[in-house]
Amino acid sequence: MGLNTFGDVPTEGGRTFSDAETVRLLIEEAKLAESAGIDVFSVGEHYREGFVDSAGAVLLAGMATATESIKLGTSVTVLSTNDPVRLYNEFSTLDAISNGRAQLVLGRASQTQSFPLFGYDLADYEQLFEEKLELFMQLQSGMPVTWSGTVRAPLVDQTLHPTMRAGGIPTWIGVGGSPNSVIRAARYGLPLMLAIIGGEPQRFAGHVDLYYRALEQFGMPRQPVGQHALGLVADTDEEAADLWWESWKPMVEQMGKERGFYAPTRERYDLELATGALFVGSADTVAQKIARMTRELRISRFDLKYDVPGLPVGARARTIELLGTEVAPRVREILAEENVNA
């Protein structure tokens, strides 16, 4: 059971936090997650107003020094606009600081602000990710490395320091719906993280089937599948629904202008809560929904993105507490009961 943050800037008492305050809050929330029993705390990568997760490795290093046992990773690292050598150095250092708690989810990017920011052409979207993933996996598999491609300077018998632990750190591939990305994850034998942020999650069952067939065809061992979702946990369903709607509605309105999404209505929102991809409600309601997704998508990891811009700090903290102390135990209880009765 994990938590994801994109470094969304919160409010408290009608006041919007500064970027610096938000950065410090994230470290406190990672500490709270550990005390609540959450397994993983992950940070995204964005380059736009309202988010402060542009330097994920630095944030995670701060969290590493403030925690002891919780795993620390990325909810997605945009590998296409990162340099694999620099990424290796950052996360081998993070793994050393955290005493082996670092991990990664790598993706191609659903938001593309980093491409012009770092001087990359969107026309090279696929090639950038493919070549950089190949290099990053070679770096993790052992040194020295010799590599050449079209997206960066070649390496000749190069050894990087600090070195990663043997075999590298846990690395997942994040997928938003592309079958080609599913097959790529299988080809490298990497775990699959499904980013499901709208619609009925069950529609991704075919992606999971494709992934396991591809793993078998590539001769790779079976790997775990995880789900990334959005949501909020509160003391009652009504409180959770009203709190999330106040922050979720303006966010979707803005995304709709950028990507052509539907305009949010309360009716469609309530449908998302009932049958869609939003995990919003009381601890039992959210636990029941996670357990259902565990069965239908065969996931073994569930990560909840608990923050959206403008969401009050207290609501964020309550979600973290309830996810760890009530939702996670209830999910495991439900699944154990089902296994007994199967």
C-alpha positions as CSV (number, residue, x, y, z in Angstrom):
1,M,0.0,0.0,0.0
2,G,1.6,3.2,-1.1
3,L,1.0,7.0,-1.4
4,N,1.8,9.2,-4.3
5,T,2.3,12.9,-4.4
6,F,2.9,15.3,-7.2
7,G,3.9,18.0,-4.7
8,D,0.5,19.7,-5.1
9,V,0.4,23.0,-3.3
10,P,-2.3,22.9,-0.5
11,T,-4.3,25.4,1.4
12,E,-5.0,25.9,5.1
13,G,-7.5,28.4,6.5
14,G,-8.0,30.0,3.1
15,R,-4.3,30.6,2.7
16,T,-2.3,28.9,-0.1
17,F,1.1,27.5,1.0
18,S,4.3,28.8,-0.6
19,D,6.4,26.4,-2.7
20,A,9.0,26.2,0.1
21,E,6.3,25.4,2.7
22,T,4.9,22.7,0.5
23,V,8.4,21.1,0.1
24,R,8.8,20.9,3.8
25,L,5.2,19.6,4.3
26,L,6.0,16.7,1.9
27,I,8.8,15.5,4.2
28,E,6.4,15.7,7.2
29,E,3.8,13.7,5.2
30,A,6.4,11.1,4.4
31,K,7.1,10.8,8.2
32,L,3.4,10.6,8.9
33,A,3.0,7.8,6.2
34,E,5.7,5.8,7.9
35,S,4.1,6.1,11.3
36,A,0.7,5.1,9.8
37,G,2.2,1.9,8.4
38,I,2.3,2.8,4.7
39,D,4.7,0.7,2.7
40,V,5.8,3.2,0.0
41,F,5.9,6.9,-0.4
42,S,6.5,8.2,-4.0
43,V,7.0,11.6,-5.6
44,G,6.2,12.5,-9.2
45,E,7.9,14.9,-11.7
46,H,6.1,18.0,-13.0
47,Y,7.2,21.4,-14.2
48,R,4.2,23.7,-13.8
49,E,2.5,26.1,-11.4
50,G,0.9,24.4,-8.4
51,F,3.4,21.5,-8.1
52,V,6.8,21.3,-6.4
53,D,8.0,17.8,-7.4
54,S,10.5,18.9,-10.1
55,A,13.5,17.6,-8.1
56,G,12.3,14.2,-7.0
57,A,15.6,12.8,-5.9
58,V,16.3,15.8,-3.7
59,L,12.9,15.5,-2.1
60,L,13.3,11.8,-1.5
61,A,16.7,12.3,0.0
62,G,15.2,14.7,2.5
63,M,12.5,12.1,3.3
64,A,15.2,9.4,3.7
65,T,16.9,11.3,6.4
66,A,13.6,11.9,8.3
67,T,12.4,8.3,8.1
68,E,13.7,4.8,8.9
69,S,11.8,2.1,7.1
70,I,9.3,3.3,4.5
71,K,10.3,2.7,0.9
72,L,10.9,5.8,-1.2
73,G,10.5,6.2,-4.9
74,T,8.9,8.0,-7.8
75,S,5.3,7.8,-8.9
76,V,6.8,8.5,-12.3
77,T,10.2,9.7,-13.5
78,V,10.1,11.2,-17.0
79,L,13.0,9.2,-18.3
80,S,12.6,10.7,-21.8
81,T,13.9,14.1,-20.6
82,N,16.3,12.8,-17.9
83,D,19.8,11.7,-18.5
84,P,20.2,8.0,-17.6
85,V,23.7,8.5,-16.2
86,R,22.6,11.4,-13.9
87,L,19.5,9.4,-12.9
88,Y,21.6,6.4,-12.0
89,N,23.9,8.7,-9.9
90,E,21.0,10.3,-8.1
91,F,19.2,7.1,-7.2
92,S,22.3,5.1,-6.3
93,T,23.0,8.0,-3.9
94,L,19.4,8.0,-2.6
95,D,19.6,4.2,-2.1
96,A,22.8,4.7,-0.1
97,I,21.3,7.5,2.1
98,S,18.1,5.5,2.7
99,N,19.9,2.2,3.3
100,G,18.4,0.3,0.4
101,R,14.9,1.9,0.3
102,A,15.0,3.6,-3.1
103,Q,12.9,2.6,-6.1
104,L,11.6,4.0,-9.4
105,V,8.7,4.1,-11.7
106,L,9.8,5.2,-15.2
107,G,7.4,6.7,-17.8
108,R,7.3,8.5,-21.1
109,A,5.3,11.5,-19.7
110,S,1.6,12.3,-19.9
111,Q,2.4,16.0,-19.4
112,T,5.1,17.3,-21.7
113,Q,6.4,20.6,-20.2
114,S,9.8,19.0,-19.6
115,F,10.5,18.5,-23.4
116,P,10.8,22.2,-24.3
117,L,12.3,23.0,-20.9
118,F,15.2,20.7,-21.4
119,G,15.5,21.1,-25.2
120,Y,13.9,17.9,-26.4
121,D,11.7,17.4,-29.5
122,L,8.3,15.8,-29.0
123,A,8.8,14.2,-32.3
124,D,11.4,12.0,-30.6
125,Y,9.0,10.9,-27.9
126,E,9.3,7.2,-28.5
127,Q,13.0,7.0,-29.4
128,L,14.0,9.0,-26.4
129,F,12.3,6.7,-24.0
130,E,13.4,3.5,-25.7
131,E,17.1,4.3,-25.9
132,K,17.3,5.8,-22.5
133,L,15.5,2.8,-20.9
134,E,18.0,0.5,-22.6
135,L,20.9,2.5,-21.2
136,F,19.5,2.8,-17.7
137,M,18.9,-0.9,-17.5
138,Q,22.4,-1.6,-18.7
139,L,23.8,0.7,-16.0
140,Q,21.8,-1.1,-13.4
141,S,22.8,-4.5,-14.5
142,G,26.5,-3.9,-13.8
143,M,29.7,-2.0,-14.7
144,P,31.6,-1.2,-16.8
145,V,29.2,-0.2,-19.5
146,T,29.8,0.4,-23.2
147,W,26.8,1.9,-25.0
148,S,26.0,4.1,-28.0
149,G,22.8,5.6,-29.4
150,T,21.3,8.7,-30.9
151,V,20.0,10.5,-27.8
152,R,23.3,11.2,-25.8
153,A,27.0,10.8,-26.0
154,P,28.3,7.2,-26.0
155,L,29.9,5.4,-23.0
156,V,33.0,3.3,-23.3
157,D,33.9,1.0,-20.4
158,Q,32.3,3.5,-18.0
159,T,31.9,2.8,-14.3
160,L,29.7,5.1,-12.2
161,H,29.9,5.9,-8.5
162,P,28.4,5.4,-6.0
163,T,27.5,2.0,-7.4
164,M,24.0,0.6,-6.9
165,R,23.3,-2.5,-4.9
166,A,23.7,-5.7,-6.8
167,G,21.0,-6.0,-9.4
168,G,20.0,-2.4,-9.2
169,I,17.0,-0.9,-7.4
170,P,13.3,-1.9,-8.0
171,T,12.3,-0.3,-11.3
172,W,8.7,-0.3,-12.6
173,I,7.3,0.9,-15.9
174,G,4.4,3.3,-15.6
175,V,1.7,2.8,-18.2
176,G,-1.3,5.1,-18.9
177,G,-3.0,2.9,-21.5
178,S,-0.5,2.1,-24.4
179,P,-0.3,-1.6,-25.2
180,N,3.2,-1.0,-26.6
181,S,4.3,0.3,-23.2
182,V,2.9,-2.9,-21.6
183,I,4.9,-5.0,-24.0
184,R,8.1,-3.0,-23.4
185,A,7.8,-3.6,-19.7
186,A,7.5,-7.3,-20.3
187,R,10.4,-7.3,-22.7
188,Y,12.7,-5.9,-20.0
189,G,11.1,-8.1,-17.3
190,L,10.0,-5.1,-15.3
191,P,7.0,-4.7,-13.0
192,L,4.0,-2.8,-14.4
193,M,2.4,0.2,-12.8
194,L,-1.0,1.1,-14.3
195,A,-2.0,4.8,-14.0
196,I,-5.8,4.7,-13.9
197,I,-7.2,8.2,-13.4
198,G,-10.6,8.0,-15.0
199,G,-13.3,5.7,-16.3
200,E,-13.8,2.1,-15.1
201,P,-10.6,0.5,-13.9
202,Q,-11.7,-2.9,-15.1
203,R,-11.0,-1.8,-18.7
204,F,-7.3,-2.3,-17.9
205,A,-7.8,-6.1,-17.3
206,G,-6.8,-6.6,-21.0
207,H,-3.6,-4.8,-20.4
208,V,-2.8,-7.2,-17.5
209,D,-3.6,-10.2,-19.7
210,L,-1.3,-8.8,-22.4
211,Y,1.5,-8.2,-19.9
212,Y,1.5,-11.7,-18.6
213,R,1.3,-13.3,-22.0
214,A,4.2,-11.1,-23.1
215,L,6.3,-12.0,-20.1
216,E,5.8,-15.6,-20.9
217,Q,6.7,-15.1,-24.6
218,F,9.8,-13.2,-23.7
219,G,10.8,-15.9,-21.2
220,M,10.7,-13.5,-18.3
221,P,9.6,-14.5,-14.7
222,R,6.2,-13.4,-13.5
223,Q,6.3,-9.8,-12.2
224,P,3.9,-7.8,-10.0
225,V,1.3,-5.3,-11.3
226,G,0.4,-2.2,-9.4
227,Q,-2.3,0.5,-9.7
228,H,-1.9,4.3,-9.3
229,A,-5.2,6.0,-8.5
230,L,-6.5,9.3,-7.2
231,G,-8.6,9.7,-4.0
232,L,-9.2,10.7,-0.5
233,V,-10.2,8.9,2.7
234,A,-12.3,10.6,5.4
235,D,-14.4,9.6,8.3
236,T,-17.6,9.4,6.2
237,D,-18.4,8.9,2.5
238,E,-20.2,12.3,2.4
239,E,-17.3,14.2,3.9
240,A,-14.8,12.6,1.6
241,A,-17.0,13.2,-1.5
242,D,-17.6,16.9,-0.7
243,L,-13.9,17.6,0.2
244,W,-12.5,16.0,-3.0
245,W,-15.1,17.6,-5.3
246,E,-14.1,21.1,-4.1
247,S,-10.5,20.6,-5.3
248,W,-10.9,18.0,-8.0
249,K,-13.5,20.0,-10.0
250,P,-11.2,23.0,-10.8
251,M,-8.3,20.7,-11.6
252,V,-10.4,18.7,-14.1
253,E,-11.7,21.9,-15.6
254,Q,-8.1,23.1,-16.2
255,M,-7.1,19.7,-17.6
256,G,-10.1,19.7,-19.9
257,K,-9.0,23.0,-21.5
258,E,-5.6,21.5,-22.1
259,R,-6.5,18.0,-23.2
260,G,-10.1,18.1,-24.3
261,F,-11.5,16.2,-21.3
262,Y,-15.2,16.4,-20.4
263,A,-16.4,19.3,-18.3
264,P,-16.9,18.0,-14.7
265,T,-20.4,17.8,-13.3
266,R,-21.4,16.5,-9.9
267,E,-23.4,13.7,-11.6
268,R,-20.4,12.4,-13.5
269,Y,-18.3,12.9,-10.4
270,D,-20.6,10.7,-8.3
271,L,-20.5,8.1,-11.1
272,E,-16.7,8.1,-10.9
273,L,-17.0,7.5,-7.1
274,A,-19.4,4.6,-7.6
275,T,-17.9,2.7,-10.5
276,G,-15.0,4.7,-11.8
277,A,-11.3,5.3,-11.0
278,L,-11.7,7.7,-8.0
279,F,-11.1,6.1,-4.6
280,V,-13.0,8.6,-2.4
281,G,-14.9,7.7,0.7
282,S,-14.7,6.3,4.2
283,A,-12.1,3.7,5.1
284,D,-14.4,0.8,4.5
285,T,-15.7,2.1,1.2
286,V,-12.1,2.7,-0.2
287,A,-10.9,-0.7,1.2
288,Q,-13.8,-2.5,-0.5
289,K,-13.0,-0.9,-3.8
290,I,-9.2,-1.6,-3.6
291,A,-10.0,-5.2,-2.7
292,R,-12.2,-5.4,-5.8
293,M,-9.5,-4.0,-8.0
294,T,-7.0,-6.5,-6.5
295,R,-9.2,-9.3,-7.7
296,E,-10.2,-7.9,-11.1
297,L,-6.8,-6.5,-12.1
298,R,-4.6,-9.0,-10.2
299,I,-2.7,-6.2,-8.6
300,S,-0.3,-6.7,-5.7
301,R,0.4,-3.0,-5.1
302,F,-2.0,0.0,-4.8
303,D,-0.7,3.6,-4.7
304,L,-3.1,6.4,-3.8
305,K,-2.4,9.9,-5.0
306,Y,-3.7,11.8,-2.0
307,D,-3.2,15.4,-2.9
308,V,-4.7,17.8,-5.5
309,P,-4.0,21.6,-5.6
310,G,-5.9,23.4,-3.0
311,L,-6.8,20.4,-0.9
312,P,-6.6,21.4,2.8
313,V,-3.6,20.1,4.8
314,G,-5.8,18.5,7.4
315,A,-7.7,16.4,4.7
316,R,-4.3,15.2,3.3
317,A,-3.1,14.2,6.7
318,R,-6.4,12.3,7.5
319,T,-6.1,10.4,4.3
320,I,-2.6,9.3,5.1
321,E,-3.6,8.2,8.6
322,L,-6.7,6.3,7.5
323,L,-5.0,4.6,4.5
324,G,-2.4,3.2,6.8
325,T,-4.3,2.4,10.0
326,E,-7.7,1.4,8.6
327,V,-7.8,0.9,4.9
328,A,-4.7,-1.3,4.4
329,P,-5.6,-3.7,7.3
330,R,-9.2,-3.9,6.0
331,V,-8.1,-4.7,2.5
332,R,-5.9,-7.5,3.7
333,E,-8.7,-8.8,5.9
334,I,-11.1,-8.9,3.0
335,L,-8.6,-10.7,0.7
336,A,-7.8,-13.2,3.5
337,E,-11.5,-14.0,4.0
338,E,-12.0,-14.5,0.3
339,N,-9.0,-16.8,0.1
340,V,-10.4,-18.9,3.0
341,N,-13.8,-19.1,1.3
342,A,-12.4,-19.8,-2.2
